[in-house]
């Protein structure tokens, strides 16, 4: 509570100021709805927004899970095969320079309006931070630990499993948190480019109907989804940081 209290106070002050400005300046709700109007729209349309949010969360979770697997497998390959890292890393870096505004419509054009293009876009956006964090974590393994395991007859794979992987854990979790902030955004952007359901298409529809309150309501929900994903990662971090005995009593 002491850590989040300043954030809560600042957020409350911003919302109060926003509400007061909209009321005193008599701003049109079509341009800038007050926070109370956004909450009212969210409450009145909670069933529809919840349905679209569930679709977005499902796509983001699937894409993020596959991205974790892909990033880990790629990191192991690049760690053990030096020429693969020299050859593939520039391509991975170049893939991150492609703007989503150009890539998302192409994904829809190539793969249609189904699940595949959205999952691929989430993977493309989220895997690179995790890949870099894993490779950085592998390199942080103490040399003395490697030498000790080598002197005890451990091969390269055993050294990787017993030394490199534990050393990479903090960096990997940091990369996970960074990528998690992109997962929901990438999914919404893909849905915005073309979809039948999801927060992205809901935002597009609300914008076309000049419903700024519904647009902001969907934005609030997307922010909550991102915070939920980050909270789940924090719980996983705390749980995996415990020893076996602590986990058994958890």
N, C-alpha and C positions, 0 to 999 in steps of 0.2 A: 504493500500500500504506500509506504513512503516514496518508493520509486515512481509509481504511476500517478500519485496525487498531483504533482505539478502539471503533468500532461492533461489530466482531467480538468484542472482549474483553467488552464489555457484554452482548452477546447470549449468549455462552458462559456468563457468570456467571448470567444469568437462567435459562438452561436447566438449569444445574447446581443452582441453588436450587430450581427447580421439581421436578426429579427427586428431590432429597433430601427435599423436603417430602412428596411423594407416598409415598415409601418409609418415612420415619420416622413420619409420621402415619397410615400405612396407609389412605389415601384410596381409596375404591372406584373402580375404573376406569370404572364407569357414570357417575360424577359428574365426576371429573377424572383422566383417564389421564395417566401420566407421559410425558415426551417419548420415552422408549425405546419405550413402547407405541404411540405415534402413528407412529413410524418403522417399527415392526414391522407395523402395520396397513397403512401405505402400501406397504411392500415386498410384503406378501402380496396386496394388491389393486391392484397397480400397473397391470395390464392394463386393468381396468375403469375405474379412476380416470383413466388416460391417455386412454381412449376418450372419456369425458365431458369431460375437459379440452380435448381437440382440438375437440369441438363448441363448447364455450364460447369458445375462442380464435378459431375461425372466425367466429362470430357477432359477437364483439367487434371483430375486425379489419375486417369488412365494415361494421359500423355506424360505427366510428370513421373509416374512410376516407370514407364518404359524408358524415359529419359535417364533416370537413375541407373537402370540396367545398362543402357547403351554407354553412358559416361564411364561407368566402372569397367566394363569390358574393354572399352577403347583405352582407358588409362593403363590397364594391365598390359595391353598390346604395346603401347608406346613406351612403357617402362622397360619392358624386356627386349624390345626390338628397336635399336637406336635409329636405324635407317627409316623405320616407319614414322617415328616422331619427326625426323627432319623432312620427310616427304609429305606427311598428312597435316602437320600443324599449320603450315601456311594456308592450306585449303580450309581448315576449320576457322582460322582467323578471317579469311575472306568471306566465309559464309555469314559471319556476324556483321559484315558491312552492308549486306543487302537490306534495304528498307522494307519494313513490314507492309507499308502501304502499297508496295509493288509486288511483294511476294504473296500476300494473302489472296488477292484476286487470281493470280496465276495458279495457286493451289486449288482454288475452287474450279477454275477452268479445266485443269488437268484431271482432277479426281472427283469432280461433282460436288453435290451438297451433302454428302454423307459424313460419316465419322472420320474417315481416313485423312482428309486434308487438314482438319482441325488438330488431330493428334500429331500429325507430322509437323505442323507449325509450332505446337507447344514443345515438341522435342527439339526442333531447331533453335528455338529461343532459349530454352532452359539448360541444355546439356553442356554448353561451353563453360559457364562458370563452375560447374561441378567438375568438369574435366581438368580445368586449370588448378582447382583447389586440390584435387587428388594428386596430380603430378607434383605440385608444390609440397604437399604433405609427404610424399615418398622421398623427396630430396632432403627433407628435414630429419630423416632418420640419423641418429648419432653414428658417426663412423666407428667409434669404439664398440658400439653394440654390434655392428656388422662384423667387425673383426673378431669379436668374442665368439659369435655364433659360427663364423667360418673356422675358427681354431678348434671348435668342438665338432667339426665335421658336417655342419649344416650346408646343404646345397643352396642354390640361388632362390629356388622357390620357397624353401623353408625360411630363409632369411627374410624374404618378402612377407611371408605369412606371419612370422613372429615379431618382426621389427618394423618393416615399412608400413604395413596396414595399421597397427596401433598408432604409429607416429602420425599417420595421415588423418586420423579421426577428427581432431579439432578443425583442421582446414576443410575437411569434407563437410562437416556440419555447417561451417560458415558458408560454403558454396551452396549447400542445400537451402539455407535461409535466403540467400540472394536469389536463387533460381525460383523459389516458391513465390516470391513477389512478382515474378514475370509470368507464372503459369496461368493465373486467372486472366491477366491482361491480354496475353497472347490468345487465349481461348475466345475472349470477348471480341477481339479484333478479327479473328477468323470468322466468327458468327456474324459480325457486322458486314464483312465482305460478302457473305452468302450463307444462309442457313434457314432452316424451317422453325427451329426452336432454340432458345438460349437467350441470355441477357443481351448479347450483341444485337440480335434481330429485334428484341424488345425495345432496346434503346433507339434503334433506327426507326421503328414504327412510331414510338412516342415523339421523336423529333419531327417526323413528317406530319404528325398531328398537332404540332406546336404545344406539346405537353411537357414543358420544362420541369414541372414537378415530378412527373413520372420518370423522366430522364435522370434527375438527381436521386430519386428513390432507388432506381436500379444501380446507380453509382454507389450509394450507401450500402446496398446489399453486396455488391462486388467487393467493396472494401472489407465488409464483415467476413466474406468468404476467404479473402487473403489472410486476414488476421486469424481466422480459425485454422487455416493451414499452417501458419507460422506457430500458433499455439500447439498444434499437434506435433510439430517437429521439436518444439521445446520439451514437451513431455517425453518424446522418444529419446531426446538427448539426456534428460535426467534419468530415465529408466535404464538406458544402456550404460550410463556412467556408474551405476551401482555394481557392486560385486555379486557373484552368484548367490551368496547367503542373503544379501540385502534384497535381491530380487525375489527370493523365495518367501521372504517375510512381507513383501510389498503388497 
